Amino acid sequence: MKTNDFKKGERVRYIPSHASGNKFHRHCEDGVVSSINDKYVFVKYDNMIGKMTTGDEPYTSAATRPEDLIKI
């Protein structure tokens, strides 16, 4: 996928390269898109506090390569 395939507020799942595309791997993480630039999708990942829903939550986003994400 490319950065323009994503938009703010979408739920996504990060699939690390060592998971070999397995979207159910235990190291996958779910989150919500907070912003996008030409290289990265910025994701606020769910944590012990709760599930991210809008992208406006007061947490720091992680720059994530779009090829490591799927929409959920």
Phi, psi and omega per residue, in radians:
M1 nan 2.806 3.114
K2 -2.013 2.881 -3.088
T3 -1.015 -0.634 -3.098
N4 -1.302 -0.014 3.032
D5 -1.427 -0.135 -3.071
F6 -2.015 2.702 3.034
K7 -2.462 2.741 -3.119
K8 -0.964 2.393 3.090
G9 1.627 -0.170 3.128
E10 -1.331 2.452 3.047
R11 -1.412 2.353 -3.115
V12 -2.366 2.842 3.039
R13 -2.194 2.240 3.044
Y14 -1.486 2.241 3.086
I15 -2.037 1.874 -3.120
P16 -1.117 2.668 -3.073
S17 -1.033 -0.594 -3.130
H18 -1.240 -0.145 3.097
A19 -1.442 -0.109 3.098
S20 0.893 0.732 3.088
G21 1.403 0.028 -3.139
N22 -1.337 1.821 -3.090
K23 -1.249 -0.078 3.099
F24 -1.875 0.117 3.129
H25 -1.027 2.531 -3.066
R26 -1.161 -0.265 3.124
H27 -1.646 0.024 3.065
C28 -1.200 2.633 3.132
E29 -2.328 2.461 3.095
D30 -1.778 2.647 3.110
G31 -2.946 -2.907 -3.128
V32 -2.284 2.475 3.125
V33 -1.238 2.239 3.099
S34 -1.842 -0.492 3.068
S35 -2.936 3.002 -3.084
I36 -2.495 2.500 2.915
N37 -2.202 -2.917 -3.066
D38 -1.291 -0.203 -3.090
K39 -2.058 -0.604 -3.011
Y40 -2.260 2.699 2.928
V41 -1.818 2.200 -3.131
F42 -1.639 2.136 -3.007
V43 -2.130 2.353 2.971
K44 -1.715 1.913 -3.056
Y45 -1.437 2.518 3.067
D46 -1.000 2.627 -3.141
N47 -2.520 -2.995 -3.103
M48 -1.141 -0.377 3.128
I49 -1.272 -0.630 3.133
G50 2.869 -3.064 -3.122
K51 -1.581 2.282 3.097
M52 -1.339 2.428 -3.064
T53 -2.209 -0.480 -3.030
T54 -2.102 -0.393 -3.014
G55 1.599 -0.107 3.135
D56 -1.727 0.080 -3.129
E57 -1.090 2.645 -3.057
P58 -1.403 0.958 3.117
Y59 -2.215 2.774 3.115
T60 -1.373 2.353 3.093
S61 -1.431 2.673 3.073
A62 -1.886 2.222 3.065
A63 -1.195 2.133 -3.048
T64 -2.253 2.388 3.104
R65 -1.177 2.319 -3.092
P66 -1.064 -0.506 3.136
E67 -1.225 -0.201 3.095
D68 -1.678 0.109 -3.073
L69 -2.072 2.592 2.912
I70 -2.263 2.692 3.060
K71 -1.415 2.508 3.095
I72 -2.196 nan nan
